[in-house]
Amino acid sequence: MFRKVPQRRSSLEIIANILRIARKGARKTRIVYGANLNFKMLGEYLVELESKGLVTCSQNNGGLVTTTEKGKEVLRQFQEFLRLYQEGPNIA
């Protein structure tokens, strides 16, 4: 039997994981464990996501990361794309 070799996740999949975990607010530790990242990688992603207005990072609330409405919309669109992609081609 052949073993299936796990594939690396794309940046978009990692971003979607971060946005999903932070929908209702999450601390960095929760995101690190939930998205299977290290703190350095998470920090790099958060800088990018915050600059694009997809998350907010609160320094005075225990480092709470929250997905913005724009981030939630991006997550919805990404999930819809995955759904359509996994359905396969529609032959009319």
C-alpha positions in Angstrom: 0.0 0.0 0.0 1.1 3.5 -0.8 1.0 6.1 2.0 -0.5 9.4 1.0 2.1 12.1 1.6 0.6 15.2 3.2 0.8 18.3 1.1 1.9 21.7 2.4 -0.8 24.2 2.9 -1.0 27.2 0.7 -0.9 30.7 2.1 -4.5 31.1 1.3 -5.4 28.0 3.4 -3.4 29.4 6.3 -5.1 32.8 6.0 -8.5 31.1 5.9 -7.6 29.2 9.0 -6.6 32.3 10.9 -9.7 34.2 9.8 -11.9 31.3 10.8 -10.4 30.9 14.3 -10.5 34.7 15.0 -14.1 35.2 13.9 -15.3 35.8 17.4 -12.0 36.9 18.8 -9.0 34.7 19.8 -5.7 35.1 21.5 -2.5 34.5 19.6 -1.9 31.2 21.4 -5.3 29.8 20.3 -4.6 30.8 16.7 -1.0 29.2 16.8 -2.4 25.9 18.0 -5.6 26.0 15.9 -3.8 26.9 12.7 -0.7 24.8 13.4 1.7 27.7 13.1 4.5 29.1 15.2 4.4 32.5 16.8 6.9 34.0 14.3 4.8 32.8 11.3 1.6 34.0 12.9 3.1 37.4 13.5 4.1 37.8 9.8 0.6 36.8 8.7 -1.1 39.1 11.2 0.9 42.1 10.0 -0.3 41.4 6.5 -3.9 40.7 7.4 -4.1 43.8 9.6 -2.6 46.0 6.9 -5.4 44.8 4.5 -8.1 45.3 7.1 -9.0 41.7 7.5 -8.2 41.4 11.2 -7.8 43.8 14.2 -5.2 43.1 16.8 -5.9 44.5 20.3 -2.9 45.2 22.4 -4.9 46.3 25.5 -7.2 43.3 25.5 -4.7 40.5 26.1 -3.6 40.4 22.5 -7.1 39.6 21.1 -7.2 39.0 17.4 -10.6 39.5 15.7 -11.7 39.0 12.1 -13.3 42.1 10.7 -16.4 42.2 8.5 -14.2 42.5 5.5 -12.2 39.4 6.7 -15.4 37.5 7.2 -16.5 38.3 3.7 -13.1 37.1 2.3 -13.5 33.9 4.3 -17.0 33.3 2.9 -15.8 33.8 -0.6 -12.8 31.5 -0.1 -15.2 28.8 1.3 -17.5 29.3 -1.7 -14.6 28.9 -4.1 -13.5 25.7 -2.4 -17.1 24.3 -2.6 -17.3 25.1 -6.3 -13.9 23.8 -7.0 -14.6 20.5 -5.3 -17.8 20.0 -7.2 -15.8 19.7 -10.4 -16.8 20.9 -13.8 -20.4 21.6 -14.7 -21.0 20.3 -18.2 -24.0 22.0 -19.8 
